[in-house]
Amino acid sequence: MKVRREKRLGYFSEYTRGFNRSSRGPAYHAMLRMIDSYFDDSADDRMERHCATGGFFGRAVQWDAFIIAWSQETHGLKKPFHTTDCEGGYEQFEGWPKEKRNELMAGLVSIIKGSKLAGFASIVPIQAYKAAFPNCESGDPYLLTIPHTIMNMASIADNADIGVNIWFELGGPKGFIGETFEAIKKMKWKPAQRLHALAFDTKELHPLQSADLLAREAFKHIDNIGVRPMRIPMKRMGDSNFFIAWTEDALRYLAANGGPQNLELLAHWDEYPDAPKLKWHSLWLAKRGGK
């Protein structure tokens, strides 16, 4: 999939038109042009450094091919694939040699790469968020990634003149996600019209296992900058994944202008000349001198 560089590198990601039709969704839909997207969250164990929401999106034909291949690769597992457990040798991977775990991870990344799904992630630096919002609750930094993710999917769908379905994993803040999704849909913001349906499911759903992988890679990528080299899965997945990280300046600007509840500000962020740019991270940008 070709990706068009966003001139301002601001709040929204921009993908070229590359999707045609989806034959399935959270509810079977009448729209002829649709993409399906799946998202999960990731953070460090103590929720001290970064938190992320990330996942993949694509057409039904891409997801169908992905599910067949992913099912074959993971058919021997007793439970749904979980990236952290595979990397660390925990839970069902206890006793697995590192070489075997690395081989499974490499195979799953190859499936993602071969499916040509596109990835997006929103990342928030937790200490910077707490500095901007000193009275925040412990889970608030993660909650900011929710409208950011939903709005980016709406913007991507609008750029491609299609609709979008969104899944999140069960077990998260389902009420908040649902309320945010409906609030954005009701906005007088053109991309909001592209939001079709929202659904929740467990990790039994293979696309949510891939979302777990991308959310983890997004978190680790940002967390490792300046400390460790780019991770191999990130390098291999390549150009089709874009991560957007909030900055200290952007969080302070958000705090001074109504906070995450100000959906109008979030929807029109790139239209405010004084709004700080968020940081984009991708291998595609890195090849061209970006970060």
N, C-alpha and C positions, 0 to 999 in steps of 0.2 A: 504494500500500500504506500503510495506516495503521500508525503506530508508537506503542507505548505507552511512556511515560516510566518509566524505572526509578527507583524512589523513592530508593535510596541512591546511584545513579550509581556503582556499584562495579565489580567485576571482570567481570561478565557483562552482555551486551546482552540486551534483551528485546523481541522482536517479537510482535505479536499473531498469532493463528492466521489464516493467509491462504494456506496451501498445501494442495493436495488430493492430487495423484497424479503420479508420474513413471513413464514407461514405459521408461526406460533408465537405465543407471548404469555404473560401472566394470565391474561384472559384472551381467548381467541378473538382476534380483532378483524374489523372490516377494512382497515387501512391497507392499501396495497404496498406501501413503502415503509419499512420498519426496520430498526435495528434493536437487538437485545443486548443489555449490558448487565454485568454482575459485579458486585462490590463487597469487599470485606475490609476489616481494620487490622492495624498492626501497631505495635509500640514496644519500647523497652519494658522489661519486667516491672520496673518501679514507676513507670510513667513519669520520668524525669527529663528525658532528652527530646524525643520527637514522637509524634503519633501521626498515623496516616490512614487514609481510606483509599483503596486502590482496586482496580479490576480491569476487565477486558470488555470490549464491545465489538459487535460484528453482525453480519447477516445470518439468517437461519441456515443457509447452506454451509457457511463457515462453522457454525456451532454444531451442526449435525456431524460434519467430518471430525471436528474436535472431539465430540463425545464418544464416537466409535473408537478413535485412536486412544483416548485417555482411558476408556474402560478396559481396553486390551492391556495397556501398560500397567494398570493398577489392579487387575483382576485378582491377584494373589493376596492383596491386603485384607486384613480382617475388619478394618475400620476405614472411614474416609481419609484420604491423604491430608496430612497437615505438615506444612513446610518446616516449622520449628522442630517438630518431633523427628522428622527425617534427618535434618541437619545435625541435631544433637544426639540422636540415637535414643530417644525417649519413647515411652508408651509402646506401641506395636513394633517400633523399630529397635527396641532394646535387644541387644545381642547381635544386631546386624553389623557386619564389618563396614567400616567407613567407605571402602571401595564400592560395596554393593549399594550403599545409600547414595553415594555420588552418581553411580550409574543410573539409578532410578530418577534422580533429580535431572540429570542430563537428558534422559529420555523424555521426560515431561516438558522440559524446555524446548526440545526439538519438536514436540507436538504443537506447542504454542506457536513456535516460529513457522512451522509448516502450515498452520491453519490461517496465517496472515490476519489474525485478530489484532486489533489496536488496543493499546493500554493507556489508561489515565490514572493518575494518583494526585491527591491533595495532601500536603504534608504541613504540619504546624510544629514549630519549635516550642516546646512546653514552657521553658523558663522565660522566653521572650513573651509568650502569651500571659503568663502570670505577672510579669512586670507591667504589661499594658493594662491588665485587668486584675489588680491586686486582691479584689474581693471575690474572685471567681471560685467555682467549685472545682474539684479535682478532675472531673470529666469534661469540663467546658472546652478545653483545647480541641479534643476530638470532635465535639459537636460542631465546631466551625467547619470541619471538613465535609459535613453533610450538605449544607446548602451550596458550598463550593462545587462539590461533585455533581449534584443534581443540576445546577445551573450550567456547568460545563457540558454535561450531556445534552441539555436542551440547546445550547449554543452550537454544538457539533451537529446535532440533528437538523437545526435550522440552516446551517451552512450547506448541508447536503440535501435540503428540501425533503426530509423524511421524518417519520415519527420515531419515538424511542420508548422502550419498556425498560424498567430498572428493577433489579433484584438486589436485596440485601440479605445477609445471613440472619436467621432467627437468633435471639439471644442478646442482641444489641438494644439500643433505645428505640424500639419499634414505634412507640407512640410519638416520640419527637420526630423521627424520620417521616412518618406518615403525615403529621401536621405540617412539617416543612414542605413536603412534596405538594400537598394540597394548597398551601399558601402561595407557593411559587406558581402553580397552575392558574390560580385566580388573578395573578398580577396582569396588569396591562403592559406586558413586555412580550414582544413578538415571539422570541424563542420558547416562551412558556407554553405556547400552543402545541409544541412538538411533544410535550410530555404526555404519554398515552396511559400507561399503567404502572403501578408499583406493586411488588410482591416480595414475600419473605419465604425463605426455605432453609433447610439444614444443609450441612456439608455433604449429605448424601447426593446432592445435586453437583454433578461434576464441574460445571462452570464456576460454582462457588469455591471449589477446591483450587481452581486456577486463580481466582481472585485472591485467595489466601496467599498464594505464591507471589503474585505481583505486589500486594500490599506489603508483604515482608521485604521484597526486593526494593521497593520504594523507600521504606523506612531505613533499611540498611544502607542504601545508596547515599541518602542524605546524612545519615549518622556517621558514615565512614569518610566523608569528604575531609581531606587534609590529614587523615589518620591512616587509612588503608587504601590500597589500589581498588579500582572498580571491580566489583564482583563478576565472576565468570558468567552467571546466568544473565546479568544485565548486559554484558557485552554480547552474548549470543542472541538475546531477544532483539537487540539492535534498534533500528531506526523508528519502529512503529510505536514506541512507548514514550510518553511525555509525562513528566512529573512537575507539578507546580508547588513550590515551597513558599509559604508566607515568610515575610521578613520582619525584623523588629520595627522598621519604619512603617510598614503596611499595617501592622497590628496596632501601633500607636495611633495611626490615622483612623483605623476602624473604631478604636476606643473613643476617640474624640468626636466621632460622628454617628453615635447611636449604637455601636457595637454590632454583633452578629444578627441582632433582631432587625436591623435596618436592611431589609431585603432589597429595597429600591437602590440603596447604595451598592450592594453587592452585584445586583443585576446590571448596573450602569457604571461599574468601577472604571472601566477603561475610557469612559467619556469625561471623567473628572481630570483636568490637566494637572491638578496638584496631588492626585492619588499616587502614592509610590508604586512602582512596578514590583510585581512578584517575581521570584526567580524560577526560570524554566530549567529543567535538567533533562537531557536526553543524549543518547549516543550520537544522534543526528546533529544536534547542536555542537557537541564536543568536536566532531569532525570538522566543523566550520569555525572553530575558535570560540564557541559559546561555552557556558558552564551549566 
